[in-house]
Amino acid sequence: DSEKVAATVFEVARERAPAIVFLDEVDAVLSARGGEDAAGKDEASRRLKAELLRQMDGVESALQPDKSVVVMAASNFPWDLDEAFRRRLEKRIYIPLPDRAARL
């Protein structure tokens, strides 16, 4: 059912474009395929990952701003993300930990 929810989210975003789809802690779902544990991912997780990648392929480009759907994602482990997912991201912004001055 998770993949149906993902498809619905993108469908609604396209209907109401311009829109933003924000995927928080995306590494929980889209971690690298090679990084799976010995037992492997369960079928539901694989289907959700495949659906998210498929939906991102169908996102309208910025060439049509009134029809665009921007996908934003946050991850604490960006180096662990699936390469197929990273290829679909147009821009990556690294936000480092704050230094001492920024924390005060």
N, C-alpha and C positions, 0 to 999 in steps of 0.2 A: 504493500500500500504506500510505502514511502516514495516509490518512484512515481506513483499517480499524483501525490501531493506536489512533488517537484515539477511534474509536467503542468499541473494546474497553476502553480506559481508563475511559471514562465508564460503560460497562455494568458493569464490575467495581465501580466506585465505588458505583453504585446498588444492586448486589447486597449490598455490604458496608457500606451506610450505617448510621450517619453516617460520612461520609468527606470528605477534602479532596483536590482535584485541584490541584496546583501547576504552573503554567506559567512556567518561568524564561525570561528573555529573549524574552518573547512577541512583542516587536516584530519579531523575525526572521521570524515567520510572519504576524502580524496587523497589518502596517503599513497605513497608509491606502491605500485603493484608488486615490485620485487621485495618490498619490506613486510610482506604478510608473514604472520606466524606460521609455524609448521602445519597447523591444522587448516590454514587458509581462511579466507573470509567466508562468511556464510553467504548463501545465495541471495538473500535480501540485500545485503551490503553491495554485492557485485551488481545487482540490478539497479540499485540507486545510483551508484557511480556511473554506470553506463548511461542512465537516463540524464543525469546532470551534464555529462559530456555531450550527449546528443542535443540537449536543449541549448547549450552554449553554442553549438554549431549553427543553430537556427536564429541566433540573435542578430537583429538588424544592425547594420554598420552605422557609424557616425555620419556617413554621407547623407543620410536622411534623418536629420535631427528630430523631426516631429514623429518619427517612427522608431527611434532608437531605444534600446533597452541596454542599460549599462549594468554589467555584472561586477560587483565589488566583493572582495573576500578578505577575511582576516585570518591569520594563522600565527601561532606561536612557534611553529616548526616549518617554515616555508621550504627548507631544504628537503623535507620529507614528502612534499607534495608530488603527486603523480605527474610525470613529464607531459602526458597528453593534456592535462589540465593546465599546466604552466604555459604550454604553447598557445593556449586559447586566451591567455591574459595579454592584453596589449601593453600594459605598463605595470611595472612592479615598483613599489615604494617601500623601502626599508626604514623602519622607525626604530632606532637603537634605544637601548636602556638610557635613561637620563643620567648625566654625569652629576657629580656632587653639587655643583652650582645650580643646576636645574631642579634638584631635589629640595633645595633650601628655600 
